[in-house]
């Protein structure tokens, strides 16, 4: 079992505080979710750094690293607290799936064969890339469960 520790960059801490996100609850929810998705007998701790990207709508992950970068506003300004949290978690789980592709499934970064411009324009090279499709599907499938786990662990704090 992998036990996840989320390390926020210094400039990301205020954003997490402003959004009232409980990092410890996220760690616990992620660890449980991962154990369900990828059963393993080994126990080890994995530290994932989270950096908030200010003034951008997109989040990203660089293959072969343990760093996820999240958009500071993946939601609409008139979103409810739950909608905002789910939008943040949706981005987080999408990028976490890319982490899994890279670090667990050993997918080469060369399989991500689209450009930043493809992402910005949402071209087929980006949208139909099998690893992007997989990441969107993963997030869609596991967001409700992650949110449920998160709420449980947040109440325990």
N, C-alpha and C positions, 0 to 999 in steps of 0.2 A: 504494500500500500504506500502510495506517495502521500506525504503530508505537506500541504502547501503553506508557505509563509509569503505574504504579500508585503513587499517593501516599497513604500511610496517615496518618490523623489521629494526633495525639500520643497520645491515649488508646487507640488501636487497636494501636499497636506492641507492647505487652506481650502482647496476646492472640495476635497473629501469632507472636510468639516462643514463647509457651507451646504453641501448636499446631504449632510447627516448620514453618511454612509459608514457603517460599522465594519471596519477592515477585518477584525477578528471573526465576525460572523461570516464575512465573505470567504475567509480562509477555510473555516469549518465547512461551509456549504460546498466549496470547491473540492475539498478533500473527500467528502462523502460522495459527491456526484462522480468524481473521477474513479473512486473505488467501485462504483456501480458500472461504469462504462468500461473500465480496464482492470479486471481482476488481476492481482499479482500477490505473490507470497512475500516479496521483499518489502521491507519498510525503510523508507528514506525520506529525508526532508528536502524539499525543493523550494528555493527562494526565487520568486518572480518579482521583478521590479516593475512598478507601474509609474508611468510618466503621463501627466495630463498635457495634451497639446492644446494650447490656447489659440483661439481665433481660427479654428478649423472644424469642419463638419465630419472629417474622416478620422478613423482610428487605424492603427497599423501594428504589424509585428514584423520584425526582421528575422528571417530564418537563421537557425543555429545560435540564437541568443535566448536569454531568459528575461527579455524586456518587452513589455506590452505598452503601447502608447495609445491613450484614449482621448477622443475628442472631448473638448470641454462643453460642447453643447450638441449632443446627438438627439435632442428632443426639441419640440416646439415650445416657444415661450409660454404658451397658455396651457401647457400640460399639467395634469395633476401630479401630486407627489409620487403616486404609484406609477403613473405613466413615465415620469422622468426616470425613476429608479429602474423600471423595466427597460427603457431605452439604453441606459448606461450599461445594465447587465447584458443586454443583447449585444452591444459592441464588445464588451468584455469577453463574453463567451465565444463570439466569433473569432476574436484574436487569440483566445486561449486554444481554440481548435487548431489554428495555424501553429501554435506552440506544440500541440500534440502531433500534428503532421510532421513537424520538423524533428522534435526531440524524442517522440515515442515511436512513430512509424518510419522515421529516417527518410522522409521525402526530401529530395534534393531541392535547393533553392532554384535550380535551373528549370524546374517544373512550373515555377511561377513566372511564366513568360509573357508578361504584359508590362506596360509602362505606367508611370504616374499619370500620364495624359490619358491612357485607357481608363484608369480609375476615375479621373475627373469627368470624362465624357461618358462613362459607363458603357464602353464599347463591348462587343461580343467577346473580344480577346480577354477582357476582364470578367464580364458577367457570366460567361459560359465556361470559364476555366474550371476544371473538375474540382480543384481544391477550394475555390471560392464557393462553388455550388455545395460542396461538402460542409464548409464552414457555416454557410447560411442555414443549411438543413440541421446541423448540430445545434445551432443557437435556437432555431425554431422548436426543435424537439425537446430541448432541455431547459429552456428559459423558465417555464412554469415550475418545474421541480427545483431548480436552483433558487428561484424566488421564495418558494415554500420553505426550503431548508434555511435560507438566509433569515427569513422572518422568525423561524423557530430559534435559531442561535442568537438573533438580536434580542429576543425576549429573555433569554437566559442570562444576558449580561447585566 
